[in-house]
Amino acid sequence: MSAQSTRDDTHPLLELEGVSFSYPSASRVVLEDISLVASRGVNVGVVGESGAGKSTLLSLLLGLQKPTRGRVLFRGGDIPVGAQRTMRDFRRSVQMVFQDPYSSLDPRQRVRDIIAEPLRSLRLGDVSSRVNAVAEALVAVGLSPDAAARYPHEFSGGQRQRIAIARAIAPQPELLLADEPVSALDMTTRVSILELLGSVGRERNMSVIMVSHDLSAVATLCQQTVVLQNGRVVEQGNTGDILGAPADPYTARLVASVPRLPGIRG
């Protein structure tokens, strides 16, 4: 089932142009002069400590907030914040995976209903095609189609996050936003989920933007890295370059705090 409108390959998938954001009731600027480009098929990691502005950046990318200044562009056009019809089209192309696989799945719903929920809300397909889409999504994340009849409590944390990923990819998005998607999982499961995100992205020509404080997760999944400190980009570029030879002292401190970064240091 195709969930995407016609792709515009003449523009990057996502761009931020001089984006700043502050809440009306707050004196502090949360994000200031953020510019970045996410190209098709490229995974981008956004890293920084608590308070760096990662969550606010995600809300802008989801169209939940408007920037105070600057532009957030998807396929070369402004994200249609608040416009119901065009926002629905945007939601077909951009989906989200949340941090906690225990609280992000409704325990009262069967897996089939959880995965089909975005298809229903976005008015994609009929009942029959949604059943097929659920089965396809489960197979894509390494689970049996039989899992559709079960409830979330019957699965481990890693399996629940696979279900959450299945829900996100069911509408066939072009961009997947991931908010600390492995922080609630044990180390072995983290690796398998990151590998899954990478393989699903390649198979579906889908880009991933992952916000995280975990540099090892970013090093595993992302080709590009953006480093945020106090709402500002202090460094961005190729992940190997950024994490292997950081130019900014803040990035260097983050890298030094991690004993081993996969593919970056021996």
N, C-alpha and C positions, 0 to 999 in steps of 0.2 A: 504494500500500500504506500503510495507516494504521499508524503506529508508536506513537501516543500514546494514553494512557488518557484518560478524560473530563477535560476541562479545568475547572478551578475558577476562574471569573472573579471570584469575590467577594474574592479575595486578590491582592496583588501577586505577580508571578511569583517573585521572589526577595527575601528580606529578611535582613539581618544585624542582630541586636539585641544591642548591647553586647558584641560578640565580642572576646575576648582569647585569645591563644595563646602558649604558651612550651613549648619542648622540655624534657622531664624532666631532661636532663643539662646544660641551659644555665641560667645565672643571668639572662640578659637576656630580657625580654619581647619577643617578635617582633612581635606585634600587640596593641594595647591599646584596648579600648572602641570597636570599630569598629561603626558603625551606618550602614546604607545601604539603599535600596529600588531595585529594578530593576523597572519596570513593563513590561507587555507592549508589544511593538513599539517600545521605546525602547532605543537603544544607549548603553551606559555605558562611559566610558574611565576606567581607574584608572592614574594616572601617579605617577611618583616616581623618584628616582635609585636606583642599585644599593644594596641593603640596606634599602630602604624597607618591605619586607614583601610585595611584589606576588606573588612566587611562593608564599609561604606562604598568602596569601589565596586563590590559585587552588586550592591543595590542599584547602582547607576547602570551597570551592564545589563541588569535584568529589566531596566526601565521602571523600577519602583520609585526612583527619585530623579529629578531633573538637576543637571549641574547648575551651580550658581553662575559659573562662567565656562565658556568653551563648549565643545560639541562631542557627543558620543554618536558615532556613525556605525551603522550595520549595512554592509553591501553598498556603501557610499551614501546612504541616506540617514537622516536623523532618526534615532529610535522614537517611535510614535507614542510617547508617554501619554496615557489617558485616552487615546483614540481607540475605541472598542474594536472596530472591524480590522484596522491595520495592526493593532496590538495582537489580535488573535493570530494573524499571519506571522508576526514576529515570534510569538510563543511556539509556533510550529517549528521554527528554525533554531530556537535557543532553549535548551532545557537545563535543569539543575540537579546535581547530586549533593545531598546535605551531609553534614558531619557525622551525625549519630544514627547508625542503622537501627537502633532500638526505638527511638522516638519518632523517626521520620516515616515509619510504616504504621498504618492504622491496624491495631491488633484485632479489631472486630471484622475486618474484611479478609476474604480469601485473596491469595496472591493474584489470581486472575483479575479480580476487581481492582486491586491496587495498580497493576500494570496497565489495565484498560482505562483507568481514570482520566489521564490526559487525552486519550483518544476520544472519549465521550465529551469532555469539556471543550475540546477543540473542534468537535463535530467532524471527526475523521472517520470515514467508512461506515459500514453497517455492522450489525451484530456478528455476522459470519466473518467478515474481514477482520474484525477486532479479535475474535477468537484466534484466527490464524496469526495475527500480529503478536499476540501474547505468547503463543507457542514459539514463534520465531525469535522473539526477544529473549525468552528463557534459554533457548539453545545457544544464542549468541553469547550469553554470559556464563555458559558452562553448566546450566541446570537442566534437569529433565522437564519436558512439557507437563509431566504428571504433577510437578510442584504447584501447578496452577490451582489445584483443588485444596491446597493446604493453607494453614494460617501462619503468620510470621513467627509465633512463639515456637514453632516446630523446627526452626532453623537456627544455625549458629550465627554469630555476628558477621562473619565473612560472607555467609550465604545470604544474609539479610541485605548486606551492601550490594551483593550481586543482583538481588531483586530490585533494589533501589536504582541500580544502573539500568536494569531491564526496563523499568518504568520510564526512565529518562530517554532511552534510545528508541522506545516504541514509536514515537511520532517521526522518527528518522530525522533528527535535528542536524543542522550543519555545525552547530557550536554547542559544546557541553561545558557548563560552568560547574566547578567542583569546589566545595567549601570544606577544606580539611578532610577529605574523604576517607583517610585511613587512620586518623589520629585516635579513634576509639578501638582500634584493632591491635592484636598482638603482632609481633614483628614478622613472623612467617606469613600471616594472613595479609599484612600490609603489602608485601612484595607481590603476592598473587593478584591482589586487587589492582595495584599499579600496572602490572603486566597486562591485566584484562583491559584496563582503560586504554593502554597503548595499542593493543591488538584490535579492539573494537573501533578505535579511531581510524586506524589504517584501513581496515576492511570497509568502513563506511565513508571514508574521505571526510571525517569529522574532526574538527579541531577541539582541543581541550584547553580551557584556562583554569588553572588550579591555584587557589590561594592557600598558603600554608606557612607555618613557621618551621616546617621540617625540611631542611635542605637536602637530606638524603632522598626524600620522596620526590622532590623537584629534580634532583640529579638523575633519578631513575626514569621519570616520565617525560620531562620537558626539554625541548631543544632550545628554547629561549627563556631567559629569566629577567624579571623586573624586581629590583630591590627597593622597598619602601621604608622610609624612616620619617616618623612624625608627619605623615601626609605628603611627603615629597619623594620623587624618584631620585635616588642617589647614584644608581647604576643600572644599566640594562644592556642586554646583548646576548650573544651565544652562551649557553649554560656552561659549557666547558671552560670558556674564557673567564666568565664571571666568577665561577666557583674555584677554578684552578689557579687563577692569578688575579684576585680581586684588586681593583684600583682604588676603591674607597675604603677608608679605615673602618667604617661601620660594617661593610660587607666582610672585611677581613676578620672582624671580631665574630661575626656569625659563623663563618667558615671554621674558625679556630675552635669553636665550641662543639664541633661535630667530629668524633674520633676518626670516622672513615666515611668518605663520600663515594658511592659507587660510580666507577668509570671516571672519577676525577682525580683521586689520590690513591696511591698504593698502600 
